[in-house]
């Protein structure tokens, strides 16, 4: 018995070695004019399906710039079918010898579902790409995936990936544009699958009367999906529910990190996250989105099991609007249960319900929340002082045209809680180090502003004086600062007190040290507490 096991193991090792040693790279170039053998750029296949038809586990396919369609016919059911163990790369000009030589932006490689009448999406491919029963880790990298239309009987106009819990699909540097679903997943539909999206863009995808304009997680087929979305943009996506994301069954894990979610529109929700073991949104900008329903939410999270973990950390959630013309009856952010958490975030300028932007049961800490949050911990009801926010209108817009980083004297700077950061996730939206100095900022961007000794030297002697005996700030001319907000920082840059100037005295209870007080419209003043 034991020798048989050794023989089996040896055979498997031999097969793995044999397969690796003879892995083949196939080349595809729509403009090639050679033999069509696919063995090099000169003799490349001129269509991707030819390469997919002969590639086996361990092979890879390189595809040059140009447009490729799943079929030359009008059969909408034909798709590019991913193969287990086969990586596919686009973005080549047709001369490269290594992946590092690619210029994806300069050499767009397009997978198009526009197989029928050009420009008429009614006869487009149901799925441009499909993957099923992938048992290994494979990569799809460097493609524009456009003009899929799943129709009423299919899901995932751009990509449909199913039954892939033993393996993993990495989709990287891909651009999903103008894909449509009638029911679920305009751009992507996944079910019982492990999917990673990195450095992608989802633009103008829709599930107009359905759910998940960009992405939908559906039927579990015996297992629950794991989805990671990182360094990705979502713009102009549309759905009835979940313009960017919707799930009909629970995620095992969901991670959204360093993403820009802007200018999307929906009747009911933009991000609609229903049930999960663990879900996290980190260092993400959710700005300028629109819903239109009396009980709609830009972010809706439902984790009804007390063991379900949801954390939204270091995100900026600003200037999102509910444009419903009659009475609104729900907050722009709804977390259904108190074990679902928001921390180190900026939540400002969104449509309010009963003066609130977040429902009262949500657990919120160390965040700027306009209008406050009664049950919160260390909540600042203050202007975050964005550098150049959108000041006009109450409808969706592209936040890329504005600047939602914060000014150096913003109350968001150095005011978060380091202990609430997720270990191993210490980059901001621009991939800068998350902590500059000693204390994390609130919001998706980490400033490089530190209150140094040079900052402390900026004086406005006539404005404030520290009275040692009374342990208070004495304001010599209150007429200049009446009702202005003030903030007091220690030399590590942490805000230790804030409020509004209502009299000529601000009482303090501070430990010994050097502090700086900033009053809106005045220069800074430093003072010493002995």
ABEGO torsion letter per residue (X at the ends): XAAAAAAAAAAAAAAAAAAAAABBBBBBBAABABAGAGABAAABBABAAAAAAABBBGBBBBBBBEBBBABABABAABBBBBBBGBBBBBGBAGABABAAABBAAABBBBBBABABBBGBAAABBABABBBBGBABBBBBBGBBBBGBBAEAABBGAABBBBGBAABBBBBBGBBBBGBBBAABGAABBBBGBBBBBBGBBBBGBBBAABBGAABBBBBAGGBBBBBBBBGBBBBGBBBABGAABBBABBBABBBBBGBBBBGBBBAABABBBBEBABBBBBGBBBBGBBBBBAABBABBBBBABAABBBBBBGBBBBGBBBABABBBABBABBBABAABBBBGBBBBGBBBBGGBABBAABBBBGBBBBGEBAABBGBBBBBAGBABBBABEABBBBAAABBABBBAABAABGABBAAABBBGBABBAAGBBABBEABBBBEABBBABBBBAAAAABBBAAABBBBAAAGBBBBABAAAABGBBBBBBBAAGBBABBEBBABABBBBBBBBEBBBBBBBGBBBBBBBBX
